[in-house]
Amino acid sequence: MPIINVMMKENGGLSKRQKEAAAKRELKQSFVEVMSEAKNFHRGDK
């Protein structure tokens, strides 16, 4: 996950908890994007 790598470089490394929180946020965001794409697909927007 490139965003976490960038954050690690900026912050000089993150604690395990911060990494997990960032990973969960990214996972949630990508899930939301996939779901909205799926809705668009079902509606025939593509």
DSSP file (Angstrom, degrees, kcal/mol; ACC not computed):
  #  RESIDUE AA STRUCTURE BP1 BP2  ACC     N-H-->O    O-->H-N    N-H-->O    O-->H-N    TCO  KAPPA ALPHA  PHI   PSI    X-CA   Y-CA   Z-CA
    1    1 A M    >>        0   0    0      0, 0.0     4,-1.5     0, 0.0     3,-0.6   0.000 360.0 360.0 360.0 105.2    0.0    0.0    0.0
    2    2 A P  H 3>  +     0   0    0      0, 0.0     4,-2.5     0, 0.0     5,-0.2   0.813 360.0  61.4 -60.6 -33.9    1.9    3.0   -1.3
    3    3 A I  H 3> S+     0   0    0      1,-0.2     4,-2.4     2,-0.2     5,-0.2   0.915 105.2  48.2 -61.4 -41.5    0.1    5.6    0.9
    4    4 A I  H <> S+     0   0    0     -3,-0.6     4,-2.5     2,-0.2    -1,-0.2   0.898 109.6  53.0 -65.4 -39.9    1.4    3.9    4.1
    5    5 A N  H  X S+     0   0    0     -4,-1.5     4,-2.1     2,-0.2    -2,-0.2   0.919 109.8  48.1 -61.1 -43.3    4.9    3.8    2.7
    6    6 A V  H  X S+     0   0    0     -4,-2.5     4,-2.5     1,-0.2    -2,-0.2   0.922 111.4  50.5 -62.0 -44.1    4.8    7.5    2.0
    7    7 A M  H  X S+     0   0    0     -4,-2.4     4,-2.8     1,-0.2     6,-0.3   0.893 108.4  52.7 -61.5 -39.5    3.4    8.1    5.5
    8    8 A M  H  X>S+     0   0    0     -4,-2.5     5,-2.6     1,-0.2     4,-1.0   0.909 110.2  47.6 -63.9 -41.5    6.2    6.0    7.0
    9    9 A K  H  <5S+     0   0    0     -4,-2.1     3,-0.3     3,-0.2    -2,-0.2   0.925 114.9  45.9 -64.6 -43.5    8.9    8.1    5.1
   10   10 A E  H  <5S+     0   0    0     -4,-2.5    -2,-0.2     1,-0.2    -1,-0.2   0.911 121.5  36.4 -65.5 -42.8    7.3   11.3    6.2
   11   11 A N  H  <5S-     0   0    0     -4,-2.8    -1,-0.2    -5,-0.2    -2,-0.2   0.459 109.3-116.3 -92.5  -1.5    6.9   10.3    9.9
   12   12 A G  T  <5S-     0   0    0     -4,-1.0    -3,-0.2    -3,-0.3    -4,-0.1   0.881  82.4 -28.7  66.9  36.5   10.1    8.3   10.1
   13   13 A G  S   <S-     0   0    0     -5,-2.6     2,-0.3    -6,-0.3    -8,-0.0   0.158  70.5-120.1  99.0 143.5    8.1    5.1   10.8
   14   14 A L        -     0   0    0      1,-0.1    -6,-0.0   -10,-0.0     2,-0.0  -0.822  26.2-104.9-115.8 155.0    4.7    4.5   12.3
   15   15 A S     >  -     0   0    0     -2,-0.3     4,-2.4     1,-0.1     5,-0.2  -0.331  38.8-106.4 -69.1 162.3    3.7    2.5   15.3
   16   16 A K  H  > S+     0   0    0      1,-0.2     4,-2.5     2,-0.2     5,-0.2   0.897 121.2  52.1 -58.4 -41.2    2.0   -0.8   14.7
   17   17 A R  H  > S+     0   0    0      1,-0.2     4,-2.5     2,-0.2    -1,-0.2   0.908 109.1  49.3 -64.8 -41.6   -1.4    0.6   15.7
   18   18 A Q  H  > S+     0   0    0      2,-0.2     4,-2.5     1,-0.2    -1,-0.2   0.905 110.9  50.7 -63.9 -40.8   -1.0    3.6   13.4
   19   19 A K  H  X S+     0   0    0     -4,-2.4     4,-2.6     1,-0.2    -2,-0.2   0.928 111.6  47.5 -61.5 -44.7   -0.1    1.2   10.5
   20   20 A E  H  X S+     0   0    0     -4,-2.5     4,-2.5     2,-0.2    -2,-0.2   0.901 111.8  50.0 -64.8 -40.3   -3.2   -1.0   11.2
   21   21 A A  H  X S+     0   0    0     -4,-2.5     4,-2.4     2,-0.2    -1,-0.2   0.916 112.3  47.4 -63.8 -42.8   -5.5    2.1   11.4
   22   22 A A  H  X S+     0   0    0     -4,-2.5     4,-2.5     2,-0.2    -2,-0.2   0.903 111.8  50.6 -65.2 -40.9   -4.1    3.4    8.1
   23   23 A A  H  X S+     0   0    0     -4,-2.6     4,-2.6     2,-0.2    -2,-0.2   0.908 110.9  48.8 -63.9 -41.5   -4.5    0.0    6.5
   24   24 A K  H  X S+     0   0    0     -4,-2.5     4,-2.8     2,-0.2    -2,-0.2   0.914 110.9  50.3 -64.8 -41.9   -8.1   -0.3    7.7
   25   25 A R  H  X S+     0   0    0     -4,-2.4     4,-2.5     1,-0.2    -2,-0.2   0.927 113.1  46.0 -60.6 -44.6   -8.9    3.2    6.5
   26   26 A E  H  X S+     0   0    0     -4,-2.5     4,-2.7     2,-0.2     5,-0.2   0.909 112.8  49.8 -65.5 -41.4   -7.4    2.4    3.1
   27   27 A L  H  X S+     0   0    0     -4,-2.6     4,-2.3     2,-0.2    -2,-0.2   0.925 112.0  48.1 -62.4 -45.0   -9.3   -0.9    2.9
   28   28 A K  H  X S+     0   0    0     -4,-2.8     4,-2.5     2,-0.2    -2,-0.2   0.918 111.9  50.0 -61.6 -44.3  -12.6    0.8    3.8
   29   29 A Q  H  X S+     0   0    0     -4,-2.5     4,-2.3     1,-0.2    -2,-0.2   0.930 112.1  46.1 -62.0 -46.3  -12.0    3.5    1.2
   30   30 A S  H  X S+     0   0    0     -4,-2.7     4,-2.5     1,-0.2    -1,-0.2   0.869 111.4  53.3 -66.8 -34.1  -11.2    0.9   -1.6
   31   31 A F  H  X S+     0   0    0     -4,-2.3     4,-2.6    -5,-0.2    -1,-0.2   0.926 108.8  49.1 -63.3 -44.3  -14.3   -1.1   -0.5
   32   32 A V  H  X S+     0   0    0     -4,-2.5     4,-2.5     1,-0.2    -2,-0.2   0.909 111.6  49.7 -61.0 -42.7  -16.5    2.0   -0.8
   33   33 A E  H  X S+     0   0    0     -4,-2.3     4,-2.2     1,-0.2    -1,-0.2   0.918 111.4  48.2 -63.4 -43.2  -15.1    2.7   -4.2
   34   34 A V  H  X S+     0   0    0     -4,-2.5     4,-2.4     1,-0.2    -2,-0.2   0.914 111.8  50.2 -63.2 -42.7  -15.7   -0.9   -5.4
   35   35 A M  H  X S+     0   0    0     -4,-2.6     4,-2.3     2,-0.2    -2,-0.2   0.912 110.9  47.7 -64.2 -42.3  -19.2   -0.9   -4.0
   36   36 A S  H  X S+     0   0    0     -4,-2.5     4,-2.3     1,-0.2    -1,-0.2   0.879 112.0  50.7 -68.0 -35.1  -20.1    2.4   -5.8
   37   37 A E  H  X S+     0   0    0     -4,-2.2     4,-2.4    -5,-0.2    -1,-0.2   0.900 109.2  51.5 -65.2 -39.5  -18.5    1.1   -9.0
   38   38 A A  H  X S+     0   0    0     -4,-2.4     4,-2.4     2,-0.2    -2,-0.2   0.906 109.3  50.0 -63.8 -41.3  -20.7   -2.1   -8.6
   39   39 A K  H  X S+     0   0    0     -4,-2.3     4,-1.9     1,-0.2    -1,-0.2   0.928 111.2  48.7 -62.3 -44.6  -23.8    0.0   -8.2
   40   40 A N  H  X>S+     0   0    0     -4,-2.3     5,-2.6     1,-0.2     4,-0.8   0.899 110.4  52.2 -61.1 -39.8  -23.0    2.0  -11.3
   41   41 A F  H ><5S+     0   0    0     -4,-2.4     3,-0.8     1,-0.2    -1,-0.2   0.918 108.7  49.3 -63.3 -43.9  -22.4   -1.2  -13.2
   42   42 A H  H 3<5S+     0   0    0     -4,-2.4    -1,-0.2     1,-0.3    -2,-0.2   0.846 109.2  52.6 -65.7 -33.1  -25.8   -2.6  -12.2
   43   43 A R  H 3<5S-     0   0    0     -4,-1.9    -1,-0.3    -5,-0.2    -2,-0.2   0.645 116.0-117.3 -76.3 -13.8  -27.5    0.6  -13.3
   44   44 A G  T <<5S+     0   0    0     -4,-0.8    -3,-0.2    -3,-0.8    -2,-0.1   0.782  70.5 137.8  84.0  27.7  -25.8    0.3  -16.6
   45   45 A D      <       0   0    0     -5,-2.6    -4,-0.2     1,-0.2    -5,-0.1   0.711 360.0 360.0 -76.2 -19.7  -23.8    3.5  -16.4
   46   46 A K              0   0    0     -6,-0.4    -1,-0.2    -5,-0.2    -5,-0.1   0.499 360.0 360.0 -82.9 360.0  -20.7    1.9  -17.8
